[in-house]
Amino acid sequence: MFIDEVEIQLIAGSGGDGCMAFRREKFVEMGGPYGGNGGKGSDIIFKVDEGLNTLIDLRYQKQIKGKKGENGLGKGMHGAKALDVIVKVPLGTVVTDLDTGLVLADLTQKDDQAIIASGGRGGRGNIAFATKSNPAPHFAENGEPGEIRNVKVELKLLADVGLVGMPSVGKSTIISKISAAKPKIAAYHFTTLKPNLGVVKTSSTSYVVADLPGLIEGASRGDGLGDQFLKHIERTRIIAHVIDMGATEGRNPYDDYVIINNELREFNPKILDKPQIIIANKMDMPNASKNLEEFQKKVNVNIYPIKAITNEGLKEVTEILGQMLDKIKKEPLYEEEKFESHVLYKFKEEQPFTVIKDDNTWIIRGEKIEKLLKMTKFNTDEAANRFASKLRKYGVDDKLRELGAKDGDTIRILDYEFEYKE
């Protein structure tokens, strides 16, 4: 089964918890803190596997979870890092964050890999918090939560030339003649239900051709096989229109050309910036020469007449395509601004949170505040006091006071509730 798009939730591993412990040895008075740090949680890494050509392994997985790092121990022993989760994907895989629309990775090289969801760092043990003013801290941290991402994983085939056209114009026949690809060929529409790739070797070079399932009018809106396979044209460097010049289906060849270009434009206007050629197939049919003559009057694109069934004209086409590709530089599919790593986020450090009132409860939201809560162990008064002190530094107390909070009011962060005191 050819699967080229899935949506999946990734939950990276949380960090291990830090340990609160104290050195207890005979004849060692006030031994001090002795708790180690927790280990890092597992990252979720997408890695290219050249043996794959479909995303079927991800098709039935709704969620991939990483493992938590090991907790820190006494005697200053740190917890072990959790093993990373490796997700193998085919060449040409694009991973996009569904919440932001930004590209997280475009894996186009054989050794490419990318961390898509990062594991949380380990919580610090009480050794890490020792200072001159507090040499024996009675608190430690929980591990940092792992990153949670909802992602779309798409396969966009790596091909140099894309064969496009209406159903039954001869695309599959052409690729079977010019390469070792063995697509299904039959005398009915939509025989091709998945893209076929073939390697073409010429006298001076070699390149990859993709035979894409037939398009019809409205494909970009979901008609026929819809836009399911249009994404595979985006990486190609040349668009090769295959036209049934014999009009064996009763359609006008020029109308076919216009319809296909309109569908490409509707899907992604940039596709039409690519160089194009026209492969005029079925020139052995009775009206083909007359149709070709009329067609040539209406277009300003190089046209190559062929008879795919007998191989006539195919060698010339493959040589021409090879020469064209030598002059066309490979361009990245996405501009830098589309990648998450190139987006500049502007944080308002003075107030990394929001406060809203719901009846008599003040609800505080914000990534920093919520992470601080999750990483705080409320098992000692000192830990609770540290949490309160951090909130004051972030400006939470000042904001609540400004909004009219009074002693005894309920403060909620995530599922935890606290009592507000001046």
N, C-alpha and C positions, 0 to 999 in steps of 0.2 A: 504494500500500500504506500502510495506517495503522499506524505504529509509534509507541507511546507510552511505551516503556521500554527503555533500553539500559544496559549496564554497560561501562565503558571505563577504561583506565589513562591517566593524564595524567602526562607527564614534562616539567616546565618546563626551560628552557635553563639550563645551568650558566654561571656567570660566566667571563669571560675571565681568563687567567692574568696576574698581575703580572710585570713585567720587572725583572730585575736587570742594571743597566748602570751604567757610570761615565763621567763627563765626561772626554773625552780631546781636549784642544786644545793646540796649540802655545803655549808660554809660560804655560800654566795648570797650575800645580803642584797636585797633590792635588785634582783637579777635583770629587771627591765623587760621591754617587749621582745617577743620571740615568735611572732606570727608571720608566716610567709605570704607572698602574693598568690592570687589565683592565676591559672593559665589562660591564655587567649582562646576564645571560641573559634570554631572552624569557619573559614571563608568558604563561599560557594563560587567555584571557578569554572568558567566555560572554556573548553579546550578543543581545538580542531582535531578530528580523527578523519584522515583521508579515506578510510574504509567505509564511511557513512555517506549516504546520498539522500537521506530523508530524516525527518524529525519524529519518526514513528515511535522511537523509544520514549519520547516525552509526551506522546499523545494522550495517554491515560493517567498521567501524573498531574494532579491538581496542585501539589505542594511538594517542595523539596526542603528538608530541614537539615541544618548543620547540628553538630554535637557541642555540648557545653564543655568548656575547659575544666580541668580538674581543680578542685579547691586547694587553696594554700594550707599548709600544715604547720604545726609547732616546730620548734628548733630551727626556725627561719627557712623551712623548706617550701619552695615555690611549686605550685601545681603545674602539671604538664599541659602543653598546648594540645588542643584537640586536632585530630587529623582533618585536613581540608576535604571538602566534598568536590569531586571532579565530575563535571557534566560534559560528556563527549558529544560534539555536534559536527555537522558537515562543514566543509569549506563554503564560504559565502554566507554564513549565518550572521544575522543582525539581531542584536538584543536591544529593545527599547523599553524605557520606563513608562508604564501605562499612566502613572499619575502626573508626570511632568511632560511626557511626549519627547523627551530627550534620548538620544542614542547613547547607550552605555558601552557598546562594543560592536565593531564591524570586523569579523574575523575572515580575512581574505588570504592569509599565508599559511603554509602547512604547519608551522610551529606556533601559530598564534594562540594565545590564551589571555583571559581577562578575569579579574576579580569582579563579579557582578554584585554580590552581597558580602559585606565585610563582617567578620566575626567581632564580637565585643572584646575589649581588653579585659584582662583579669583584674578583679578588685584588689586593692592594696591591703596587705596585712598591717597590723599595728606597728611593726618595725618601721614602715615607710612614713608614719606620721609622727615619729619621735622628734621633738625639738628641745631646745634648751629650756624653754618655758614649760614644756609638757613632755618630760622624758619618758613617761610611761602611759601613753594614751590608751584609754579603755574603749576603743572602737576600731572597727575595720570596715572595709567596703564590700558590698555585693559586687559581683561581676557586672560589667556593662552589657546591656541587652544587645543581641545581635541585630544587624540591619535587616529590615523587612522590606521586600520589594515585590510589587506586582509587575510582571514583565510580559512583553510580547516577544516571542522568538520566531523570527522569520528566516526562511532559506531563500536567498536570491542568487540564482545560479551564476557561476562564473563562466561566461561564454563571451567569445569575441564577436560573433555574428549571430543575430537572431533572425530566424526565418518566420515571417508573419504573413498571415493571409486568411482568407475565408476557408471554411471546411472543404475538404476534397479538392484542393487546388494542386496537390502534389508535393507538399512539404516533406512528408515522411518518405516518399519515394526518392526525393532529392538527397536527403541525408543518408539514406541507405545506400545510395550509389557513390557518394563522395567520401564516405567514412565506413568504419566497421560497425556502426550502430545498426541494430536490428529492430526497428519499430514495427508495430502491428500495422499492416496496410490492408485496407478493405474498401469496397465500393459503397460506403455509407458515411454519413456525417458523424463527426466526433469519434472517429476510430481512435484517434490519439487522445488519451485521457490524462496524460502526464507529459511534461517536457522530456525530450530525448536529447542527449548530448552525444556528439560525435567529433572525433579528432580528425581533421583534414590535413593531409601532408601534400605539399606542392614541391616544385623543383627546388625552391629556395627557403621554404619556411614551413611551419605547421601552426595550426590554430584550432580553437574549439567553436563548433557551430551548435546552436540550440534550435531544435524543431519544436515550436510551441503549439499547443492545441489550437484549433481553428477559432477565429473570432467572428462574431456576427454584429450587426448593428445593435447597439445597446449593451455591448459587453461590459463597458466601463460602469454601467449601472446595475450589472448583475445578470443580464440576459445570457442565455446559452450557458456556457461554462463560466460566464461572468468575468469579473476582474481577478479571478483566482490565480491566473497565470501571468497576468500583465506585469507583475512585479519582476518577473524573470528577464524582462527586456531591459530593465533599468541599468544593468551593468554592461550590456553589450556595447561595443564600439561602433558597430555598423548594423543598420536595419536593412534586411533584404526582403522586399515585398515579393511574394510569389503570387503571380496573377495567372488565372486560367484564361489565356488569350483565346482559347477555342470556345469560350462561353458555353461549356458543356452542361452547365446547370441552368442555363437560360438567363444568367445575369449579364449586365454590361460590364466589361473589364474595368473601364474607367470608374464606374460607380463603386466597384469593389475597392479600388485604390483610395478613393475619397473617403469611403466609410471607415476603412481601417485606420487611415490617418486621423480621422475625427475621433475615433475611439482612443487612439494613443494620446491625442491631445487632451481629451477629457480626463484620462487617468493621470497623466503627468506631462504638462506642456514641454518640459525640458527634453523629453524623448525625441521630439521632432528637431532638436538641434543636432542630433547625431547624423552623420553621413548616411545616405540611403542609395540603394540601387534597386532596380526592378528586374526580377527574373520572370521573363514571359514564357510560361510553360505551356505545354500541349500545343506546340506549333505544328504538330502533325494533323490537327483537326481541320476540317474543310474551310471554315471561315476565319481561321487564326491569322493569316497574313493580312486580310482586309481589316480585321479588328486591330491588329498591331499598328497598321498605318494610321487609323483614326486615333488610336491611343497616343501615338508619338506627337500628334499635333497639339495635344492638351497638356503634356507634362514636360518639365525641364529637368529630368533625372535620367541618368544612364540606364539604358534598357538592354538586356541580354537575352535574346531568344534562345530557347532550349527545347529539346524533346527528352524529358527525363527518362521516359520509358526505354529509350534506346541509347542513353548517355550522350546524345548529340548536344554539344555546346557546354557541357558541364565542366570540362577541363579548363576552358577559357574563363569561366566564371570563378572557379576556385583560384586560378592564378591571379585574376584581377583583385579578388578579395584579399589575397595574401599581400599583394603590392600596396593596397590601400591601408591595410593594418600596419605595415611597416612605417607609415607616415603619420599614424594616429597615436598620440600619447595616451597611456592609460591614466584616467582621472579618477580620484576617489569619488565614491557614490554620494557621500555626504560632506557638506561644508563644515568647517570647524565649529561654527556657531551651533550646529545641531547636536554636538557632543556635550554631554554633561560636564566633562572635565574642562571644557573651555568656557563654560558659563561662569561669569563673576557674580557671586551672590553678595548682596549688601546687607549685613546684619546690623541691627540697631542694638548695640551692646548695652545701652542704657536701660532697655526694657525688652528682654527676650521672652516676653510672655504676654498673655491677654487675660483680663479679668472680666467676668460677667456675673450678674446676680440672678439667681433663680429662686424665687420666694425669699427665704431667709438664709440661703446658702450662697457663699461666694465661690465661684468655680474658677480655678486658675489653670490655664492651658499654656503649653510652651515646651518645645523639645528639650531645652536645657533643664527646665524645672522638673519635667517628668523623668528625665534620665537621672537627675540628682536623687529624686525620691526612690527610684528603683535600685539605686546603688547604695542606699543608706540602710544599714542594719539598725533597727530601732530596739536593740536589746540592752542598751545602757543609757543612762541619763546624758552621758557625755556625747554619745552619738546623736541623740535628739537635739541637744544644744548646738552641735555643729551644724545640723540640718537647718535649724532656725537661723543661725548666724549667716549661713550661705544665702538664705532667702532674703535676709535684710540687705546683704551686699548686692543682690540682684535688683533691689528696689521694690520688692513685693510689699513689705510693710508700709512703705511710703505711699504706694499706689492704693492699698486698701484704705489707709487713713484718709487719703484724698477723696475716695469714692464714698466715704461715710461709714466704714465698718466700725462696729462697736464691740466692747468686751463681751465675750460670750457668743458672738456670732460663729457660725459653722463655716469652716474653710474646707473646700474639697479639691484634691489633686488626684486625678485618676479615680481609683476606688477608695482612697484614704480620706478620712475626715479628721480635722483638727479644730480645736477651739481657739478663737482669736483672742489675744490679750495684748494690751498696749505695753 
